[in-house]
């Protein structure tokens, strides 16, 4: 996931904690001087030259550094960035891939590099541990379903089975819109918005609709005040004057979840019928990341899916998390369980089991919180 995630934690600092559990040293030092690399692509600096091979750093310590490791330069600053070490010199300098931002002496350099026996026979590798972290977060999101998102897509005309977004874990609700009128322009003056549509909208005064346009804050659910013409209407929205183009006028109604058996009991020919008003959806007997609708869609109806989601399969050192900060320590125990379960000199079944138990207890506590413990609250969302 891209910065900033849902909190303040990054993959780099979480893996630093993991490193200390594994008794692996981390890169934690400062830069005493910095030179931007590249052919004539920057001014001369404190080192007096531009190195065409990359960016040159004078560092207070080269501990836990090795060629090929990724480090974070400027940790904790708005200019922080990831660079790969390409050369380590005896004079206390480190050559890295060319840095994009400017950096000053005294800035922190941080990284979990897992340096033991690098590069010949490493116990763990950076990319491996980042993969463990991504996998652990996705497993936690699957076990707890603590993060939900809306996804919008269109039904495919004439198809019973529809594709689900690749990040979906479980669909909670689906809504469809029979209205899908494209917007030409939106103009807000004195808290009154005039909407001009491409085609006749067919709406009347008092109709409720959903405006799909986030530009200048136009998005939301509103009620029509007046119908000016077949292709224009007005509605009230208290906000600053502004204008926008594009978007669509929609009206979502919830589809009811059912099964293919129940659909067949009510209408044995439902699989052959075209449906002008979508009412049902189902998941039984469908492939991964797919769901069905109760009849062939007669149009490409817009859909809105509420679903629990997973994160990406790979994380970078400066990527954030979908999981809130307070739950990130639970993920850390799963990463350690993976690390101690790895075949090789560091395989440790007892500590792997201990870490797995800590993870499972964290999952149980999270699910208990989400379901309101014994308070009778509805959990999940």
C-alpha positions in Angstrom: 0.0 0.0 0.0 1.2 3.5 -0.8 2.1 6.1 1.9 0.7 7.0 4.3 -1.5 4.0 5.0 -4.0 4.2 7.8 -1.6 5.3 10.5 2.0 6.2 11.2 3.7 2.8 10.9 5.8 1.8 7.9 7.1 -1.5 6.8 10.6 -0.4 7.6 10.1 0.3 11.3 8.0 -2.9 11.8 10.7 -5.0 10.3 13.3 -3.3 12.5 11.3 -4.6 15.5 11.2 -8.1 13.9 15.0 -7.8 13.3 15.7 -7.2 17.0 13.5 -10.3 17.9 15.6 -12.3 15.5 18.9 -10.9 17.0 19.7 -9.3 13.6 21.4 -5.9 13.7 19.8 -3.0 11.8 21.1 0.0 10.0 20.7 3.0 12.3 23.1 5.8 11.7 23.4 9.3 10.4 24.8 10.9 7.2 27.7 13.4 7.7 27.8 14.4 4.1 25.8 13.8 0.9 26.5 14.1 -2.8 23.9 13.9 -5.6 25.0 11.6 -8.4 24.5 11.7 -12.2 26.3 13.4 -15.1 26.1 17.2 -14.6 22.6 16.9 -13.1 23.2 18.9 -10.0 25.4 21.5 -8.4 28.8 20.7 -6.8 28.4 20.0 -3.1 30.3 19.5 0.1 32.2 16.5 -1.4 33.2 18.7 -4.4 32.1 16.5 -7.2 29.2 14.6 -8.8 29.6 10.8 -8.9 28.1 9.5 -12.2 27.4 6.1 -10.6 24.9 7.2 -8.0 24.6 9.2 -4.8 27.5 9.2 -2.3 26.9 9.2 1.5 29.4 9.7 4.3 27.9 7.7 7.1 28.8 7.5 10.8 28.7 3.7 10.7 28.6 1.1 8.1 27.2 -1.5 10.5 24.7 -4.0 8.9 25.2 -2.5 5.5 26.1 -4.7 2.4 25.9 -4.3 -1.3 22.3 -4.9 -2.5 20.6 -3.8 0.7 17.9 -1.1 0.7 18.2 1.7 3.2 15.9 4.6 4.0 17.7 8.0 3.9 16.2 10.9 5.8 14.0 8.7 8.0 11.1 10.5 9.6 11.3 13.5 7.2 9.1 14.5 4.3 12.1 13.9 2.0 12.7 10.3 3.2 13.3 7.8 0.4 14.6 4.4 -0.3 18.0 3.7 -2.0 19.9 0.6 -2.8 23.6 0.2 -1.7 25.8 -0.4 -4.8 29.2 0.0 -3.2 30.8 0.2 0.3 34.1 2.1 0.5 36.9 1.9 3.1 36.9 5.6 3.6 33.5 5.5 5.4 31.4 6.3 2.3 28.5 4.3 0.8 27.5 4.5 -2.8 23.8 4.1 -3.5 21.4 4.4 -6.3 20.7 8.0 -7.2 18.6 9.7 -4.7 15.8 12.0 -5.8 15.6 14.4 -2.9 18.2 16.6 -1.3 19.5 15.6 2.1 21.5 17.3 4.9 24.2 16.1 7.3 22.7 14.7 10.4 19.8 13.0 8.8 18.9 9.5 10.0 19.6 6.4 7.9 17.5 3.5 8.9 16.9 0.0 7.5 16.2 -3.6 8.5 18.8 -5.3 6.4 19.1 -8.8 8.0 22.8 -8.8 7.3 23.9 -12.1 8.9 25.9 -14.2 6.4 25.0 -11.8 3.6 25.5 -12.2 0.7 26.8 -15.8 0.7 24.3 -17.7 2.8 21.9 -15.3 4.5 19.6 -16.4 7.2 16.9 -14.1 5.9 16.7 -11.5 3.0 15.1 -8.1 2.9 12.7 -9.0 0.1 11.8 -12.3 1.9 10.9 -10.5 5.1 8.9 -7.8 3.2 7.0 -10.7 1.6 6.3 -12.2 5.0 5.0 -8.9 6.2 2.7 -8.5 3.3 1.5 -12.0 3.6 0.9 -11.6 7.4 -1.2 -8.5 7.0 -3.4 -10.1 4.3 -3.8 -13.2 6.5 -4.8 -10.9 9.4 -7.3 -9.0 7.2 -8.8 -12.4 6.1 -9.0 -13.6 9.7 -10.6 -10.4 11.1 -12.2 -8.6 8.2 -11.4 -5.3 9.9 -11.0 -3.0 6.8 -13.8 -2.4 4.4 -14.0 -0.4 1.1 -16.5 0.6 -1.5 -15.8 -0.5 -5.1 -17.7 0.7 -8.1 -18.1 -1.2 -11.4 -20.6 -1.9 -14.1 -22.5 -5.1 -14.6 -21.5 -6.8 -17.9 -24.5 -6.9 -20.2 -26.0 -10.4 -20.6 -23.7 -12.1 -18.1 -25.0 -14.0 -15.1 -21.5 -14.1 -13.4 -19.7 -10.9 -12.6 -16.1 -10.3 -11.6 -15.1 -9.1 -8.2 -12.2 -6.7 -7.5 -9.0 -8.6 -7.0 -8.5 -7.1 -3.5 -11.9 -8.4 -2.2 -12.0 -10.9 0.6 -15.7 -11.1 1.2 -18.6 -9.1 -0.2 -20.9 -7.7 2.5 -23.5 -5.8 0.4 -24.2 -4.9 -3.3 -26.3 -2.1 -4.6 -27.2 -1.4 -8.2 -28.4 1.7 -10.0 -31.0 1.7 -12.8 -30.2 5.3 -13.5 -26.9 6.1 -15.2 -27.0 9.6 -16.7 -23.8 11.2 -17.6 -23.2 14.8 -16.5 -22.0 17.6 -18.8 -21.5 20.3 -16.2 -22.2 21.3 -12.5 -22.4 24.9 -11.4 -22.9 25.8 -7.7 -24.0 29.4 -7.0 -25.3 30.6 -3.6 -25.8 27.0 -2.4 -27.8 26.0 -5.4 -26.4 23.5 -8.0 -27.4 23.4 -11.6 -26.7 20.1 -13.2 -26.7 19.7 -17.0 -26.8 16.1 -18.3 -25.8 14.6 -21.7 -29.1 12.8 -22.2 -32.6 13.4 -20.8 -32.5 12.5 -17.1 -36.2 11.5 -16.6 -36.3 12.8 -13.0 -38.9 14.9 -11.3 -38.9 17.4 -8.4 -38.4 15.6 -5.1 -36.5 12.7 -6.7 -33.5 11.5 -4.7 -30.3 10.7 -6.5 -26.5 10.1 -6.0 -24.1 12.5 -7.7 -20.9 10.7 -8.7 -18.4 13.5 -8.9 -15.9 14.3 -6.2 -14.5 17.4 -7.9 -15.0 20.5 -5.8 -17.1 18.5 -3.3 -20.0 17.9 -5.6 -20.4 14.2 -4.7 -23.2 13.0 -2.5 -26.9 12.2 -2.2 -29.4 15.0 -2.9 -33.0 15.7 -3.7 -34.0 17.6 -6.8 -35.5 21.1 -6.2 -36.6 22.0 -9.7 -36.5 20.4 -13.2 -35.4 23.1 -15.5 -35.5 21.1 -18.7 -35.3 17.4 -19.8 -31.5 17.7 -19.5 -31.0 20.0 -16.5 -32.2 20.3 -12.9 -31.3 22.1 -9.7 -30.7 20.9 -6.1 -29.4 22.4 -2.9 -25.9 21.9 -1.6 -24.4 24.2 1.1 -20.9 24.8 -0.1 -18.7 27.4 -1.7 -19.4 28.5 -5.3 -17.7 26.3 -7.8 -18.0 24.3 -11.0 -17.0 20.9 -12.4 -17.5 18.7 -15.4 -18.1 15.0 -15.8 -19.6 12.5 -13.4 -22.9 10.7 -13.4 -26.4 10.8 -11.9 -27.2 7.5 -10.2 -29.7 6.0 -7.7 -28.5 2.9 -5.9 -30.8 0.3 -4.4 -29.7 -2.7 -2.4 -29.7 -6.1 -4.0 -30.7 -9.0 -1.8 -28.3 -11.9 -1.3 -29.8 -15.3 -2.1 -28.8 -18.7 -3.6 -29.2 -20.2 -7.0 -31.6 -22.8 -5.5 -33.9 -20.2 -4.1 -33.9 -18.4 -7.5 -34.8 -21.6 -9.3 -37.6 -22.3 -6.9 -39.2 -18.9 -7.7 -38.5 -19.0 -11.5 -36.9 -22.1 -13.2 -36.0 -20.0 -16.3 -34.3 -17.2 -14.4 -30.9 -18.1 -16.0 -32.3 -17.3 -19.5 -34.3 -14.2 -18.6 -33.0 -10.6 -19.1 -33.5 -8.5 -16.0 -34.4 -4.8 -16.4 -34.5 -4.3 -12.6 -31.7 -6.1 -10.8 -32.8 -7.4 -7.4 -30.7 -10.4 -6.3 -27.1 -11.5 -6.1 -25.5 -14.8 -5.0 -22.0 -16.3 -4.3 -22.7 -20.0 -4.0 -21.1 -22.3 -6.6 -19.1 -19.4 -8.1 -15.4 -19.2 -8.8 -12.9 -17.2 -6.8 -13.5 -13.4 -7.0 -16.9 -13.8 -8.8 -20.5 -13.4 -7.9 -23.8 -14.0 -9.8 -26.9 -11.9 -10.4 -30.5 -13.1 -10.5 -30.9 -13.0 -14.3 -29.1 -11.6 -17.3 -28.5 -7.9 -16.9 -30.5 -6.0 -19.6 -28.0 -3.1 -19.4 -24.5 -2.3 -17.9 -26.0 -1.3 -14.6 -23.6 0.6 -12.2 -22.7 -1.4 -9.1 -21.5 -0.4 -5.7 -19.8 -3.2 -3.6 -19.1 -3.0 0.1 -16.5 -5.6 0.9 -13.7 -6.5 3.2 -10.4 -6.2 1.4 -6.8 -7.3 1.4 -3.7 -5.3 0.7 -1.1 -5.7 -2.1 1.1 -8.8 -2.3 4.3 -6.8 -2.0 5.3 -4.0 0.3 8.2 -1.5 0.1 10.1 -0.2 3.1 8.2 3.0 3.1 4.7 1.5 2.5 2.0 1.9 5.1 -0.7 -0.6 6.2 -4.4 -1.1 5.8 -4.4 -2.4 9.3 -4.6 0.4 12.0 -1.4 1.0 14.0 -2.9 -0.5 17.2 -3.2 -3.9 15.4 0.2 -3.9 13.6 2.0 -5.6 16.6 -0.3 -8.6 16.0 1.0 -8.9 12.4 4.6 -8.7 13.7 4.0 -12.0 15.6 2.8 -13.7 12.4 6.0 -12.5 10.5 8.1 -14.0 13.3 6.2 -17.3 13.0 7.0 -17.4 9.3 10.7 -16.6 10.0 11.1 -19.3 12.6 9.3 -21.8 10.4 11.8 -21.4 7.6 13.9 -24.4 6.8 17.5 -23.9 7.6 19.8 -23.0 10.5 17.3 -20.7 12.1 14.3 -23.1 12.1 12.8 -23.1 15.6 9.5 -24.9 15.9 9.0 -24.0 19.5 9.4 -20.3 19.0 7.4 -20.5 15.8 4.5 -22.0 17.8 4.8 -19.4 20.5 4.7 -16.6 17.9 1.7 -18.3 16.1 -0.1 -18.5 19.5 0.5 -14.8 20.1 -0.9 -14.0 16.7 -4.0 -16.2 17.2 -4.7 -14.5 20.5 -4.4 -11.1 18.8 -6.9 -12.3 16.1 -9.3 -13.5 18.8 -9.1 -10.3 20.8 -9.7 -8.2 17.6 -12.7 -10.3 16.5 -14.1 -10.0 20.1 -13.7 -6.2 19.9 -15.3 -6.1 16.4 -18.3 -8.1 17.5 -18.8 -5.9 20.6 -17.9 -8.7 23.0 -21.1 -9.5 24.9 -22.8 -6.1 24.2 -24.9 -7.5 21.3 -23.3 -5.1 18.8 -23.1 -6.0 15.2 -19.5 -6.3 14.2 -17.5 -6.6 11.1 -18.1 -3.2 9.5 
